[in-house]
Amino acid sequence: MKNPITCPVCHSKHIIRKGTARLKFGSSQIYRCKDCGKKFRENRLSHKSYKPKVITAALTHYNLGYTIEETVKYINRRFKVRVSKSSIHVWIKEFSDICTYHRIRNKVIKKFGKDIIVSKDFEHHGLNYNFKYHRGKLDLLEPGFDALKGYVRSFEKGCPDYYKDDERPSQLKIDMEINRGTKFNQACRLSALALTAKRTNYERHSLVENFMLINDSTTIACEVPVWFWEKNLNAGIFGHIDVLQVRFGLIYVMDYKPGAIHENVQKVASQLLFYSSGLSFRTKIPLDKFRCAWFDDEVYYEFNPREANVKYHRSGG
């Protein structure tokens, strides 16, 4: 029998149904506690026999190119559980609407096997960055993105020195107006599923980035270095793109921002504008082929950097 649903605040069992909410993992029933009045919702993982971290780890291991049998052995050894092949198969099918990598998985395995993730650690200004890219997804990009392919692959040999007096985009002052679109999309669903395995807030960025890189069909790289000289500010600019996607013939420069709805729009949008401008400069791909976005598990904001109305405040002569 299933455990009875209880209120997460007062733990009362006097619960009634109050409609449904938009999806994160699938259907989501809203409940209300008759004792304290708290509304809450049940997610798709709440009544699983295994912890969310077991399920997400199984999906990720399978999408790294391992068979279901190999995934079963890995999961049982790592988490000291007894997952069956049928359970893994059910999870793969159940979350195929979110983990869309299954569309290209066989094609990638045929060419690259399990050698699909390239990972390099870079250090800049005392901070460490774990750059990663997906060999299979990068290889499958259309010919029009050859320059982007070359740029991403170039970091296998290391990361060039940035400008000695470079500045973070978040430290530079510009005024800008953007036409911001708002929605709940696949990036939100992916991050929500990834975060079910979260133990501490410190893990959020790496969990979301890695999960999207391995389980999504459009994320090609994470923590991608980018740098260029911004003549309007007389400053060298560097940064690392959290998530780089290619979809619908466009390049998406994306930033995972926990609590995205509360972000300073000017600050985060200007940072993304610099990143997309830098990548456009490095690859010689027109800026109108780029889109900028920031997101979390609840909301996704997007804008066209070419259409941004920008006013620069010069920092030099």
C-alpha positions in Angstrom: 0.0 0.0 0.0 1.1 3.6 -0.7 2.0 5.7 2.3 -0.8 8.2 3.0 -0.2 11.8 1.8 0.7 14.1 4.7 1.1 17.9 4.9 4.8 18.9 4.6 4.2 21.6 7.3 2.1 20.2 10.1 2.2 16.5 8.9 -1.6 16.2 9.1 -3.3 13.4 7.1 -6.5 15.5 6.6 -5.7 16.3 3.0 -8.0 17.2 0.1 -7.3 17.5 -3.7 -7.3 21.1 -5.1 -6.7 20.8 -8.8 -3.5 20.3 -10.8 -0.4 22.3 -11.5 1.7 22.7 -14.6 4.2 19.9 -15.1 7.7 19.5 -14.0 8.1 15.7 -14.4 4.6 14.9 -15.6 1.2 15.2 -13.8 1.2 17.1 -10.6 -1.7 17.0 -8.2 -2.3 19.9 -5.9 -3.4 19.2 -2.3 -4.6 21.4 0.6 -4.2 20.6 4.2 -7.6 21.0 6.1 -5.8 21.7 9.4 -3.2 24.4 8.5 -4.5 25.4 5.1 -1.1 24.8 3.4 -1.2 24.0 -0.3 1.4 21.7 -1.8 1.8 19.4 -4.7 2.9 15.8 -5.3 5.7 15.2 -7.8 6.3 12.3 -10.0 9.0 10.9 -7.8 7.3 11.1 -4.5 6.0 7.5 -4.4 8.9 5.7 -6.0 10.4 2.7 -4.2 13.9 4.2 -4.8 15.3 7.6 -3.9 15.4 10.3 -6.7 19.2 10.2 -6.8 19.1 6.5 -7.7 16.7 7.2 -10.6 18.6 10.2 -12.0 21.9 8.3 -11.7 20.5 5.4 -13.6 19.2 7.7 -16.4 22.6 9.4 -16.6 24.6 6.2 -16.6 22.5 4.7 -19.3 22.8 7.8 -21.5 26.6 7.7 -21.1 26.4 4.6 -23.4 26.0 1.8 -21.0 23.6 -1.1 -21.4 20.7 -1.6 -19.1 22.5 -4.6 -17.6 25.6 -2.5 -17.0 23.5 0.3 -15.5 21.9 -2.2 -13.1 25.3 -3.4 -11.8 26.6 0.1 -11.4 23.5 1.4 -9.6 23.3 -1.5 -7.2 27.0 -1.3 -6.4 27.1 2.4 -5.9 23.9 2.8 -3.9 23.8 -0.6 -2.2 20.3 -1.3 -3.6 18.7 -4.1 -5.6 17.3 -2.4 -8.7 16.0 -4.7 -11.5 16.4 -4.4 -15.2 12.7 -3.9 -15.6 12.9 -0.9 -13.2 15.6 0.8 -15.2 13.7 0.2 -18.4 10.5 1.7 -16.9 12.4 4.8 -15.7 14.0 5.3 -19.2 10.6 5.1 -20.8 8.8 7.2 -18.2 11.3 10.1 -18.4 11.9 10.0 -22.1 9.8 13.2 -22.5 12.4 15.1 -20.4 15.6 13.1 -21.2 15.3 13.6 -25.0 18.8 12.3 -25.6 17.2 8.9 -26.5 16.4 10.3 -29.9 20.1 10.3 -30.9 21.6 7.9 -28.4 22.0 4.9 -30.7 23.6 7.0 -33.4 26.1 8.5 -31.0 27.0 5.1 -29.4 27.6 3.6 -32.9 30.3 6.2 -33.6 31.7 7.1 -30.2 30.8 4.2 -27.8 31.1 5.4 -24.2 33.8 8.0 -25.0 31.4 10.9 -25.4 32.2 13.4 -22.7 35.3 15.5 -22.8 36.2 17.2 -19.5 38.9 19.7 -18.7 39.6 21.8 -15.6 40.6 25.4 -16.0 41.7 28.0 -13.4 41.3 31.7 -13.7 41.7 34.4 -11.0 41.9 31.6 -8.4 38.6 30.0 -9.4 38.3 26.5 -11.0 36.0 25.8 -13.9 35.1 22.3 -15.2 34.6 22.7 -18.9 32.8 19.8 -20.6 31.4 19.0 -24.0 29.5 16.2 -25.6 31.4 14.7 -28.6 28.3 13.0 -30.1 26.0 16.0 -30.0 28.7 18.4 -31.3 29.5 16.0 -34.1 25.9 15.9 -35.2 25.6 19.7 -35.6 24.8 20.9 -39.1 27.7 22.2 -41.3 26.7 25.8 -40.6 28.1 25.4 -37.1 31.5 24.2 -38.1 33.1 27.3 -36.5 31.3 26.6 -33.2 32.5 22.9 -33.3 36.1 24.1 -33.8 35.9 26.6 -31.0 34.5 24.1 -28.5 37.0 21.3 -29.5 39.9 23.7 -29.2 39.7 23.6 -25.4 40.8 20.0 -25.4 44.4 21.4 -25.8 43.9 23.8 -22.9 42.5 27.3 -22.4 44.5 30.3 -23.7 45.5 33.1 -21.4 42.8 35.7 -21.0 43.6 39.4 -20.9 45.8 40.3 -17.9 43.5 43.1 -16.9 40.2 41.4 -17.8 36.9 41.9 -16.0 33.9 39.8 -15.3 30.8 40.9 -17.2 28.9 41.1 -13.9 31.3 43.9 -12.8 30.8 46.1 -15.9 28.2 48.8 -16.1 25.8 49.1 -19.0 22.2 50.1 -19.4 20.1 47.9 -21.6 16.5 47.2 -22.6 15.4 43.8 -23.8 12.2 42.2 -25.0 12.2 39.3 -22.6 10.1 36.2 -23.2 9.0 34.2 -20.2 7.9 30.6 -20.1 8.2 27.2 -18.4 10.1 24.9 -20.8 12.4 21.9 -21.2 15.3 23.5 -19.4 13.1 24.0 -16.3 12.0 20.3 -16.4 15.6 19.1 -16.8 16.8 21.2 -13.9 13.9 20.2 -11.8 14.6 16.5 -12.3 18.3 17.0 -11.8 17.7 18.8 -8.5 15.8 15.9 -7.0 19.2 14.4 -6.3 20.5 17.6 -4.6 21.9 17.3 -1.1 23.2 20.8 -0.7 22.7 24.1 -2.5 26.3 24.1 -3.4 25.7 21.2 -5.8 23.0 22.9 -7.8 25.0 24.3 -10.7 27.1 21.1 -11.3 24.0 18.8 -11.0 22.0 20.8 -13.5 24.8 21.3 -16.0 25.9 17.7 -16.0 22.4 16.3 -16.2 21.5 18.5 -19.1 24.8 17.7 -20.9 24.2 14.0 -20.7 20.4 13.6 -20.8 19.2 16.4 -23.1 19.4 16.3 -26.9 20.4 19.9 -27.4 23.0 20.8 -24.7 26.5 20.5 -26.3 28.8 22.0 -23.6 29.0 23.5 -20.1 31.3 26.1 -18.5 32.5 27.2 -21.9 35.2 29.9 -21.7 34.7 33.1 -23.7 36.7 36.3 -23.9 37.0 39.4 -26.1 37.9 43.0 -26.1 34.9 45.3 -25.7 35.9 48.6 -27.4 32.8 50.4 -26.1 34.1 49.8 -22.6 37.8 49.8 -23.3 38.0 46.5 -21.4 38.9 42.9 -21.8 36.0 40.6 -20.9 36.0 37.0 -19.9 33.5 34.6 -18.6 32.2 31.0 -18.7 28.9 30.1 -20.3 27.0 27.7 -17.9 25.0 25.9 -20.6 25.5 26.1 -24.4 22.7 24.6 -26.6 22.0 24.4 -30.3 18.4 24.1 -31.3 16.1 25.3 -34.0 19.1 26.5 -36.0 20.2 28.9 -33.2 22.9 29.0 -30.6 21.5 29.4 -27.0 23.8 31.0 -24.4 22.2 30.0 -21.1 22.8 30.7 -17.4 21.4 28.6 -14.6 20.2 31.0 -11.9 18.6 29.5 -8.8 15.8 31.9 -7.9 15.7 33.2 -11.5 12.6 35.2 -11.0 14.4 37.4 -8.4 17.5 38.1 -10.5 18.4 41.7 -11.4 17.4 41.7 -15.1 19.9 44.4 -16.1 22.8 42.5 -14.5 22.0 39.0 -15.8 21.0 40.2 -19.3 24.2 42.3 -19.7 26.3 39.3 -18.7 24.6 37.1 -21.2 24.9 39.8 -23.9 28.7 39.9 -23.3 28.9 36.1 -23.5 27.0 35.9 -26.7 28.9 38.8 -28.3 32.2 37.2 -27.3 31.2 33.8 -28.8 29.9 35.5 -31.9 33.3 37.3 -32.2 35.3 34.2 -31.6 33.3 32.0 -34.1 32.5 34.7 -36.7 28.8 33.5 -36.4 26.4 36.5 -36.7 24.9 37.7 -33.4 21.4 37.3 -34.8 22.0 33.5 -34.7 22.2 33.7 -30.9 19.7 33.7 -28.2 20.3 34.4 -24.5 18.5 32.9 -21.6 18.5 32.4 -17.8 16.5 29.8 -16.0 15.9 27.6 -13.0 13.4 24.8 -12.3 10.5 27.2 -12.2 10.9 29.7 -15.0 12.8 30.5 -18.2 13.6 33.9 -19.6 14.9 34.5 -23.1 15.9 37.4 -25.3 17.5 38.2 -28.7 20.9 39.9 -28.1 20.7 41.6 -31.5 17.5 43.4 -30.5 18.9 44.6 -27.2 19.0 48.4 -26.8 22.4 49.0 -25.1 24.1 52.1 -23.7 27.7 51.7 -22.6 29.5 53.6 -19.9 33.1 53.9 -21.0 35.7 53.0 -18.4 38.7 54.5 -20.1 39.8 57.2 -22.5 
